[in-house]
Amino acid sequence: MKYLGMMILSCSLSCASTRLEAGDFDQQRSSSRMSEQVRGSVNRLKSFSDESVLKQYAPDPQREKELQRLLPNYQVTKKGTSSREVRDRAIVRLRRTELTKSGRQTSNQVLEDLSLFRRLPEIRFEVNPETYEYFLGHPDVVVSLWQAMGISAMQLRQTGPFQYEMDNNDGTKSEMFYLRRSKTTNIIYCRGEFKSPLLKKPIAGSGVLCLHSKFEKQKDGTVFVRHSADVFITFPNTAIETAARMISPVSNYISDRNFQEISLFMHTISLTMARQPRWLQQMANRLKNVHPDRSQELRQVILNNYHENQKRLATRWDISEQPAM
């Protein structure tokens, strides 16, 4: 479940130790601070190979409070759940979503042999819509960006239009296919196997992740996204399903936590583009194992984000300087 969440958002990630201020993108100290914030969000992604997570996976309310203090424009609005009522509603929603004939067949195969379900937390955070959309549509760029930062050994290679292969370098390998891409709904099918120190052999499985996003524009021009995801998992036999259910308390925690960290990454990387673009422009020049056009595309997304933020700030300043009537 964790890897489905990482691949769909890949963009996909506590982060900041200070609030970001506009206009100081060329200051070396601020640039260093931003790079640490972005690296921190990805470094906190957990996996089943992390023994510390397996030993201790209790929620950390203190950490959540600290995040809210440091990042007021990031908030977990609903907790994750695996309740039957939520699952049934999610199944109905997926069945009603428009898909291609092959996409419908693929999703139905998972739903008909459903083993595990998880509604990941609902999270609301400030983000530039173009940045959010670009990373959703190009998860390989995000992974390459992580590699350029020196914070991930994961490999994600595009094999076709909206098709990717992932190798996490720990024995976990998978393929992913977008069944639907839109501004509000992204549906991904994933199949593969993962390893865990809790299990003697790798677990094979497949699943569908449905990411639902809603953008909210504020009066000052700031844009927030409110998103959550439904994860449907199926396993090839009862023995594997039983083993997966045994570790579901851990996998549920890891899935929820990683979705939060991925969202933190999205929030922080968007702010970095708007306020510290030079550092990210340098990172964009170091992309590897992606289409040759991706570096230029990412640089353009960074510039667009920065210019949009400057325009919004200029408008706000003009309004504040108008004399009272």
VEXVEX-52020 format. One record per residue: residue in three letters; x, y, z of N, C-alpha, C in turn. Coordinates in steps of 0.02 Angstrom, whole numbers, padded with zeros to 5 digits, always signed. Layout:
N
ALAXYZXYZXYZ/...
***
This chain:
325
MET+00042-00060+00000+00000+00000+00000+00044+00062+00000/LYS+00098+00059+00036+00142+00116+00040+00168+00136-00028/TYR+00186+00086-00069+00217+00102-00133+00166+00129-00183/LEU+00104+00107-00177+00052+00136-00220+00047+00210-00206/GLY+00047+00229-00142+00042+00299-00125+00102+00338-00148/MET+00162+00309-00142+00222+00345-00162+00222+00356-00237/MET+00198+00307-00276+00203+00313-00348+00152+00362-00376/ILE+00092+00361-00349+00042+00406-00377+00060+00478-00366/LEU+00085+00495-00310+00101+00565-00297+00175+00576-00307/SER+00210+00526-00297+00282+00527-00302+00305+00598-00289/CYS+00272+00642-00296+00287+00711-00298+00313+00740-00235/SER+00288+00628-00208+00255+00601-00192+00290+00621-00144/LEU+00369+00770+00012+00347+00722+00048+00366+00723+00113/SER+00472+00809+00503+00421+00842+00464+00463+00886+00436/CYS+00440+00909+00392+00470+00951+00343+00492+01014+00377/ALA+00468+01069+00361+00499+01133+00376+00511+01146+00450/SER+00568+01178+00462+00582+01199+00531+00571+01274+00539/THR+00557+01308+00484+00541+01380+00488+00490+01396+00435/ARG+00453+01450+00445+00407+01473+00394+00447+01506+00339/LEU+00421+01501+00277+00455+01530+00220+00433+01601+00210/GLU+00480+01644+00190+00463+01713+00177+00478+01729+00104/ALA+00433+01767+00072+00441+01784+00002+00498+01834-00007/GLY+00529+01832-00066+00577+01882-00085+00649+01870-00065/ASP+00664+01814-00030+00733+01803-00008+00764+01743-00043/PHE+00740+01729-00105+00763+01668-00138+00837+01669-00156/ASP+00869+01726-00158+00939+01728-00177+00985+01730-00116/GLN+00959+01722-00058+01000+01722+00001+01024+01652+00016/GLN+01088+01642+00025+01116+01576+00034+01087+01540+00094/ARG+01077+01575+00149+01051+01543+00209+00981+01517+00197/SER+00938+01557+00166+00869+01536+00153+00868+01477+00105/SER+00911+01478+00054+00914+01422+00007+00933+01358+00042/SER+00980+01361+00087+01001+01302+00124+00944+01276+00167/ARG+00907+01323+00199+00851+01304+00241+00798+01267+00201/MET+00783+01294+00140+00733+01263+00098+00753+01194+00076/SER+00817+01184+00057+00839+01119+00035+00832+01068+00090/GLU+00846+01088+00153+00839+01042+00209+00765+01024+00221/GLN+00720+01072+00210+00649+01058+00219+00625+01007+00169/VAL+00645+01015+00106+00624+00969+00054+00654+00900+00066/ARG+00718+00898+00082+00751+00833+00094+00719+00798+00154/GLY+00702+00837+00206+00674+00807+00266+00609+00771+00253/SER+00566+00799+00211+00501+00768+00199+00509+00700+00165/VAL+00557+00694+00118+00568+00630+00084+00603+00581+00129/ASN+00651+00605+00168+00687+00560+00213+00641+00527+00264/ARG+00585+00559+00279+00539+00531+00328+00491+00480+00299/LEU+00495+00466+00235+00454+00413+00206+00477+00347+00236/LYS+00429+00306+00257+00445+00243+00290+00432+00184+00244/SER+00466+00129+00259+00455+00067+00221+00455+00008+00269/PHE+00436-00050+00243+00434-00109+00284+00504-00134+00301/SER+00556-00106+00270+00624-00126+00287+00652-00084+00344/ASP+00614-00035+00367+00635+00009+00421+00616-00025+00488/GLU+00664-00056+00520+00650-00094+00581+00624-00051+00637/SER+00645+00012+00639+00621+00057+00692+00546+00068+00686/VAL+00521+00067+00624+00449+00076+00614+00412+00014+00637/LEU+00441-00044+00625+00409-00106+00645+00406-00114+00721/LYS+00455-00085+00755+00457-00090+00828+00413-00038+00861/GLN+00406+00019+00828+00368+00074+00860+00331+00112+00806/TYR+00265+00105+00805+00226+00139+00753+00165+00174+00782/ALA+00171+00195+00845+00116+00232+00876+00113+00303+00848/PRO+00053+00332+00842+00046+00401+00819+00084+00449+00864/ASP+00103+00506+00837+00142+00555+00874+00105+00621+00874/PRO+00059+00631+00921+00019+00694+00924+00063+00756+00931/GLN+00118+00750+00967+00162+00808+00977+00192+00831+00911/ARG+00210+00783+00870+00238+00800+00804+00186+00835+00761/GLU+00123+00812+00764+00070+00843+00725+00059+00915+00747/LYS+00062+00927+00812+00053+00996+00837+00110+01041+00814/GLU+00171+01013+00815+00229+01052+00794+00225+01069+00720/LEU+00202+01021+00680+00194+01034+00608+00143+01089+00596/GLN+00089+01087+00633+00037+01138+00624+00063+01207+00643/ARG+00106+01210+00693+00134+01274+00714+00182+01301+00661/LEU+00224+01256+00634+00274+01277+00585+00246+01287+00515/LEU+00195+01248+00498+00166+01251+00431+00090+01261+00436/PRO+00068+01322+00450-00003+01334+00460-00046+01321+00398/ASN-00015+01319+00338-00052+01307+00277-00050+01234+00256/TYR-00036+01191+00304-00039+01118+00294-00078+01089+00352/GLN-00129+01049+00337-00170+01021+00390-00201+00954+00371/VAL-00196+00906+00416-00231+00842+00407-00302+00852+00433/THR-00351+00852+00388-00420+00868+00406-00461+00807+00425/LYS-00441+00748+00401-00475+00685+00421-00423+00630+00426/LYS-00432+00586+00474-00386+00530+00484-00402+00474+00435/GLY-00352+00431+00424-00363+00372+00382-00409+00322+00415/THR-00442+00280+00375-00488+00231+00403-00495+00171+00356/SER-00513+00115+00384-00527+00054+00344-00598+00029+00358/SER-00642+00073+00381-00709+00052+00400-00749+00025+00340/ARG-00794-00021+00355-00834-00052+00302-00878-00001+00268/GLU-00906+00045+00306-00951+00095+00277-00914+00139+00226/VAL-00853+00162+00245-00814+00203+00199-00792+00162+00139/ARG-00774+00099+00150-00754+00055+00095-00810+00047+00044/ASP-00871+00034+00069-00928+00023+00024-00942+00086-00017/ARG-00938+00144+00014-00949+00207-00023-00894+00217-00075/ALA-00833+00199-00057-00777+00208-00104-00784+00162-00165/ILE-00809+00101-00153-00820+00054-00208-00872+00082-00256/VAL-00927+00108-00229-00979+00137-00271-00952+00196-00311/ARG-00912+00236-00279-00883+00295-00313-00838+00273-00370/LEU-00797+00222-00359-00752+00198-00411-00792+00169-00469/ARG-00844+00130-00454-00884+00099-00507-00920+00152-00549/ARG-00935+00209-00519-00970+00262-00556-00923+00308-00595/THR-00858+00301-00582-00809+00343-00616-00800+00319-00688/GLU-00799+00366-00735-00792+00349-00806-00721+00324-00820/LEU-00716+00263-00849-00653+00234-00867-00658+00204-00937/THR-00601+00189-00967-00602+00153-01030-00625+00081-01018/LYS-00641+00045-01070-00664-00024-01062-00612-00067-01027/SER-00549-00061-01048-00496-00100-01016-00484-00077-00944/GLY-00490-00011-00933-00482+00015-00865-00536-00011-00819/ARG-00597-00015-00844-00652-00041-00804-00641-00114-00788/GLN-00617-00153-00836-00604-00224-00824-00550-00233-00771/THR-00498-00192-00776-00443-00196-00727-00467-00179-00657/SER-00503-00125-00650-00526-00105-00583-00576-00156-00555/ASN-00618-00184-00598-00667-00233-00574-00632-00297-00549/GLN-00577-00316-00581-00541-00375-00559-00515-00366-00488/VAL-00493-00306-00472-00469-00292-00404-00527-00291-00355/LEU-00582-00259-00374-00639-00252-00328-00673-00320-00315/GLU-00675-00363-00365-00708-00427-00357-00670-00474-00310/ASP-00604-00465-00305-00563-00506-00260-00529-00463-00207/LEU-00564-00414-00183-00535-00365-00137-00512-00398-00072/SER-00450-00384-00053-00421-00411+00008-00416-00358+00063/LEU-00391-00299+00045-00381-00245+00093-00404-00179+00063/PHE-00429-00136+00107-00449-00069+00087-00423-00019+00138/ARG-00404+00040+00113-00384+00094+00158-00403+00161+00127/ARG-00438+00202+00166-00448+00272+00148-00393+00312+00182/LEU-00348+00339+00142-00292+00377+00169-00317+00444+00196/PRO-00279+00477+00239-00302+00539+00271-00320+00592+00219/GLU-00367+00635+00237-00382+00693+00196-00337+00749+00219/ILE-00303+00781+00172-00254+00832+00188-00267+00895+00146/ARG-00263+00952+00178-00273+01016+00145-00209+01057+00152/PHE-00183+01081+00095-00121+01119+00098-00115+01167+00039/GLU-00076+01220+00049-00063+01269-00003-00018+01237-00056/VAL-00035+01248-00120+00005+01221-00174-00012+01258-00238/ASN+00037+01265-00281+00024+01292-00348-00008+01238-00391/PRO-00066+01249-00420-00102+01197-00458-00060+01168-00515/GLU-00023+01210-00551+00018+01184-00607+00072+01137-00581/THR+00103+01155-00525+00154+01112-00495+00125+01045-00474/TYR+00068+01048-00441+00033+00987-00419+00017+00942-00478/GLU-00011+00971-00531-00031+00932-00590+00030+00903-00625/TYR+00084+00942-00630+00142+00918-00666+00172+00857-00631/PHE+00179+00860-00566+00209+00804-00530+00163+00743-00531/LEU+00098+00753-00529+00053+00696-00534+00060+00660-00601/GLY+00069+00700-00653+00075+00671-00720+00144+00646-00737/HIS+00195+00663-00697+00264+00643-00711+00299+00620-00647/PRO+00276+00564-00618+00308+00541-00556+00381+00523-00565/ASP+00402+00505-00626+00472+00490-00638+00516+00552-00628/VAL+00489+00611-00641+00526+00672-00631+00538+00683-00556/VAL+00487+00667-00516+00494+00675-00443+00549+00629-00417/VAL+00547+00566-00438+00597+00518-00414+00666+00539-00437/SER+00672+00563-00499+00737+00587-00524+00759+00648-00484/LEU+00712+00690-00463+00728+00748-00422+00754+00726-00354/TRP+00723+00675-00325+00748+00648-00262+00820+00623-00270/GLN+00833+00589-00326+00901+00564-00338+00950+00621-00345/ALA+00930+00675-00379+00973+00733-00387+00990+00764-00320/MET+00943+00760-00273+00954+00786-00205+00996+00739-00163/GLY+01005+00677-00188+01043+00627-00151+01006+00598-00092/ILE+00940+00592-00098+00900+00569-00041+00859+00507-00056/SER+00867+00476-00115+00829+00416-00130+00865+00375-00182/ALA+00863+00309-00173+00893+00263-00221+00839+00229-00263/MET+00776+00248-00253+00721+00219-00291+00730+00234-00365/GLN+00710+00186-00407+00712+00194-00480+00640+00192-00506/LEU+00623+00241-00548+00556+00242-00579+00566+00261-00652/ARG+00550+00216-00697+00563+00226-00768+00497+00225-00807/GLN+00488+00273-00851+00429+00275-00893+00438+00225-00950/THR+00388+00182-00960+00392+00130-01012+00341+00141-01067/GLY+00297+00190-01058+00246+00205-01108+00205+00263-01084/PRO+00155+00285-01123+00112+00340-01101+00077+00323-01035/PHE+00094+00358-00982+00064+00347-00916+00076+00276-00890/GLN+00134+00247-00907+00153+00181-00883+00224+00185-00856/TYR+00235+00151-00798+00300+00157-00765+00320+00090-00733/GLU+00385+00081-00725+00412+00025-00687+00452+00053-00629/MET+00443+00022-00570+00477+00046-00510+00520-00009-00479/ASP+00579+00009-00456+00623-00036-00420+00648+00002-00359/ASN+00629-00022-00299+00647+00014-00238+00714-00008-00209/ASN+00749-00052-00246+00816-00076-00226+00816-00113-00160/ASP+00758-00138-00139+00756-00180-00079+00719-00245-00094/GLY+00713-00261-00158+00675-00320-00178+00604-00305-00198/THR+00582-00243-00187+00515-00223-00206+00516-00195-00277/LYS+00477-00227-00321+00472-00206-00390+00398-00205-00411/SER+00381-00158-00454+00311-00155-00475+00304-00116-00540/GLU+00245-00124-00569+00226-00086-00628+00164-00045-00611/MET+00158+00014-00640+00100+00055-00627+00073+00084-00692/PHE+00006+00089-00695-00028+00113-00754-00083+00162-00733/TYR-00085+00220-00764-00140+00266-00751-00202+00242-00788/LEU-00256+00232-00752-00320+00214-00783-00361+00276-00798/ARG-00347+00330-00761-00381+00394-00772-00337+00451-00749/ARG-00334+00504-00789-00297+00565-00770-00342+00624-00781/SER-00356+00661-00727-00394+00722-00733-00374+00768-00676/LYS-00400+00829-00677-00381+00877-00625-00407+00857-00557/THR-00464+00823-00555-00495+00806-00491-00490+00732-00473/THR-00479+00688-00522-00477+00616-00508-00421+00583-00546/ASN-00378+00548-00509-00324+00510-00540-00328+00439-00513/ILE-00333+00391-00559-00340+00321-00540-00282+00281-00569/ILE-00247+00244-00525-00187+00208-00544-00194+00134-00526/TYR-00173+00092-00572-00169+00020-00559-00096+00001-00550/CYS-00082-00039-00499-00014-00059-00485-00011-00134-00471/ARG+00040-00167-00496+00050-00238-00482+00124-00251-00471/GLY+00138-00298-00426+00208-00314-00413+00214-00353-00348/GLU+00272-00349-00317+00283-00384-00253+00330-00343-00210/PHE+00321-00350-00144+00364-00314-00098+00390-00361-00045/LYS+00446-00342-00015+00478-00381+00037+00469-00347+00104/SER+00468-00387+00157+00462-00362+00225+00499-00408+00272/PRO+00534-00381+00322+00567-00424+00372+00518-00465+00413/LEU+00453-00446+00410+00402-00484+00446+00382-00547+00409/LEU+00400-00552+00345+00378-00608+00303+00437-00646+00275/LYS+00429-00712+00268+00484-00753+00243+00495-00743+00168/LYS+00441-00732+00132+00446-00724+00059+00413-00659+00038/PRO+00431-00634-00021+00399-00574-00048+00324-00586-00058/ILE+00285-00534-00050+00212-00538-00061+00196-00508-00130/ALA+00162-00548-00171+00139-00524-00236+00068-00497-00227/GLY+00051-00447-00265-00016-00418-00260-00026-00366-00313/SER-00087-00341-00316-00104-00286-00361-00155-00242-00327/GLY-00163-00183-00353-00209-00137-00321-00226-00077-00363/VAL-00276-00041-00341-00298+00020-00374-00298+00076-00322/LEU-00270+00133-00341-00271+00191-00298-00309+00247-00333/CYS-00358+00274-00297-00399+00329-00324-00385+00392-00284/LEU-00353+00440-00317-00337+00503-00284-00389+00555-00304/HIS-00422+00585-00255-00473+00635-00267-00448+00703-00242/SER-00448+00753-00285-00420+00819-00269-00471+00874-00283/LYS-00471+00923-00239-00515+00981-00249-00476+01044-00232/PHE-00474+01091-00279-00436+01153-00269-00482+01207-00242/GLU-00453+01247-00196-00491+01301-00164-00450+01365-00168/LYS-00475+01414-00205-00439+01478-00212-00463+01528-00161/GLN-00415+01558-00125-00431+01606-00072-00437+01677-00102/LYS-00462+01723-00063-00472+01792-00086-00406+01825-00106/ASP-00351+01807-00073-00287+01837-00089-00251+01803-00147/GLY-00284+01754-00178-00255+01719-00235-00220+01655-00217/THR-00208+01643-00153-00176+01581-00131-00222+01522-00147/VAL-00192+01467-00172-00231+01408-00189-00213+01350-00142/PHE-00264+01317-00117-00257+01257-00076-00285+01198-00114/VAL-00258+01139-00101-00288+01078-00126-00310+01037-00065/ARG-00366+01005-00072-00391+00958-00021-00394+00890-00055/HIS-00352+00843-00033-00351+00779-00068-00349+00720-00019/SER-00372+00663-00044-00370+00600-00008-00367+00545-00059/ALA-00356+00484-00037-00351+00428-00084-00381+00365-00055/ASP-00413+00327-00098-00440+00261-00080-00394+00208-00111/VAL-00373+00160-00071-00327+00108-00093-00362+00041-00088/PHE-00365+00005-00145-00396-00062-00148-00341-00111-00167/ILE-00331-00163-00125-00278-00212-00136-00307-00282-00141/THR-00279-00321-00188-00298-00391-00194-00236-00434-00196/PHE-00240-00495-00168-00184-00541-00167-00204-00605-00202/PRO-00155-00643-00229-00171-00701-00270-00199-00762-00233/ASN-00188-00766-00167-00215-00824-00131-00228-00806-00058/THR-00263-00850-00024-00284-00838+00045-00225-00833+00093/ALA-00174-00873+00082-00116-00873+00127-00082-00805+00127/ILE-00072-00777+00067-00040-00711+00063-00086-00658+00093/GLU-00151-00663+00081-00198-00615+00109-00196-00617+00185/THR-00193-00677+00213-00190-00684+00286-00127-00652+00314/ALA-00071-00664+00280-00008-00634+00303-00012-00558+00300/ALA-00043-00532+00246-00049-00459+00239-00094-00429+00292/ARG-00146-00465+00309-00192-00440+00362-00157-00438+00430/MET-00111-00485+00441-00076-00488+00504-00034-00426+00515/ILE-00006-00399+00461+00037-00339+00469+00000-00276+00449/SER-00066-00280+00440-00105-00221+00419-00102-00163+00468/PRO-00099-00174+00535-00091-00116+00579-00028-00076+00564/VAL+00026-00111+00546+00087-00076+00528+00081-00044+00459/SER+00055-00082+00410+00049-00056+00342+00001+00003+00339/ASN-00053+00001+00378-00099+00058+00379-00065+00120+00405/TYR-00027+00113+00460+00008+00170+00487+00059+00198+00437/ILE+00098+00153+00406+00148+00174+00358+00116+00209+00299/SER+00059+00181+00274+00025+00211+00217+00000+00281+00235/ASP-00032+00288+00292-00058+00354+00313-00001+00404+00321/ARG+00052+00382+00354+00108+00426+00369+00143+00448+00304/ASN+00153+00401+00258+00186+00418+00196+00145+00465+00153/PHE+00079+00456+00154+00036+00501+00116+00042+00572+00144/GLN+00047+00577+00210+00056+00643+00241+00124+00672+00221/GLU+00176+00631+00221+00243+00656+00204+00246+00676+00130/ILE+00214+00637+00086+00212+00655+00016+00176+00721+00007/SER+00122+00731+00043+00086+00794+00040+00129+00852+00066/LEU+00166+00839+00119+00213+00889+00145+00265+00907+00093/PHE+00289+00857+00058+00337+00870+00005+00306+00914-00049/MET+00245+00899-00070+00211+00939-00121+00204+01011-00097/HIS+00184+01019-00035+00174+01086-00007+00241+01124-00006/THR+00293+01091+00019+00358+01124+00026+00391+01138-00041/ILE+00387+01090-00087+00419+01100-00152+00385+01156-00190/SER+00319+01163-00182+00283+01217-00215+00305+01285-00187/LEU+00311+01289-00121+00335+01351-00089+00407+01366-00109/THR+00446+01313-00117+00515+01323-00138+00519+01354-00207/MET+00478+01329-00253+00475+01356-00321+00456+01430-00320/ALA+00409+01446-00277+00384+01515-00274+00433+01563-00241/ARG+00475+01538-00196+00515+01583-00154+00590+01569-00156/GLN+00610+01510-00178+00681+01492-00183+00694+01457-00249/PRO+00677+01486-00306+00680+01450-00370+00750+01431-00393/ARG+00801+01468-00375+00868+01455-00402+00893+01386-00383/TRP+00882+01368-00320+00906+01302-00297+00872+01246-00336/LEU+00807+01251-00347+00771+01199-00384+00789+01200-00458/GLN+00804+01258-00485+00827+01260-00554+00891+01220-00561/GLN+00935+01224-00512+00997+01185-00513+00981+01111-00510/MET+00933+01092-00467+00914+01022-00462+00884+00996-00528/ALA+00846+01039-00561+00813+01019-00624+00865+01003-00677/ASN+00923+01035-00674+00976+01022-00723+01010+00956-00711/ARG+00997+00924-00654+01031+00861-00637+00987+00799-00647/LEU+00929+00808-00676+00884+00751-00686+00915+00698-00731/LYS+00906+00635-00712+00932+00579-00751+00877+00526-00760/ASN+00885+00485-00811+00839+00429-00824+00768+00452-00837/VAL+00760+00511-00866+00695+00536-00886+00699+00560-00958/HIS+00642+00575-00988+00640+00601-01056+00681+00665-01059/PRO+00718+00676-01114+00761+00736-01120+00724+00802-01111/ASP+00659+00803-01125+00621+00865-01118+00603+00882-01046/ARG+00610+00834-01001+00583+00844-00933+00620+00899-00895/SER+00685+00905-00903+00722+00957-00867+00696+01026-00886/GLN+00688+01038-00950+00663+01103-00972+00591+01114-00949/GLU+00550+01061-00951+00481+01067-00927+00479+01086-00854/LEU+00521+01053-00814+00522+01067-00742+00546+01138-00729/ARG+00597+01160-00766+00621+01229-00757+00566+01279-00773/GLN+00525+01264-00823+00470+01309-00841+00417+01310-00787/VAL+00401+01251-00759+00353+01247-00704+00377+01288-00645/ILE+00441+01284-00630+00470+01323-00574+00462+01397-00587/LEU+00479+01420-00648+00473+01491-00664+00401+01514-00662/ASN+00356+01474-00688+00285+01492-00687+00260+01500-00616/ASN+00280+01455-00573+00260+01458-00502+00287+01522-00471/TYR+00350+01536-00482+00381+01596-00454+00347+01660-00479/HIS+00336+01665-00544+00305+01725-00572+00233+01733-00548/GLU+00197+01678-00541+00128+01681-00516+00127+01707-00445/ASN+00174+01684-00404+00177+01707-00335+00195+01781-00331/GLN+00242+01803-00374+00261+01874-00374+00202+01918-00395/LYS+00164+01894-00444+00105+01931-00467+00054+01936-00411/ARG+00044+01881-00375-00004+01881-00320+00018+01928-00264/LEU+00083+01928-00248+00108+01972-00196+00102+02046-00217/ALA+00116+02059-00281+00111+02128-00305+00039+02154-00300/THR-00008+02111-00317-00079+02129-00312-00098+02143-00240/ARG-00074+02101-00195-00089+02110-00124-00060+02175-00097/TRP+00002+02190-00119+00033+02253-00097-00005+02313-00124/ASP-00027+02310-00187-00064+02366-00217-00128+02379-00179/ILE-00162+02325-00160-00225+02332-00123-00213+02363-00054/SER-00159+02339-00021-00145+02364+00046-00125+02437+00047/GLU-00099+02462-00010-00075+02530-00013-00130+02579-00034/GLN-00187+02553-00055-00242+02597-00074-00269+02634-00014/PRO-00280+02700-00020-00306+02738+00037-00376+02718+00056/ALA-00392+02722+00119-00459+02706+00143-00509+02758+00116/MET-00567+02736+00095-00618+02781+00067-00664+02805+00123/
***
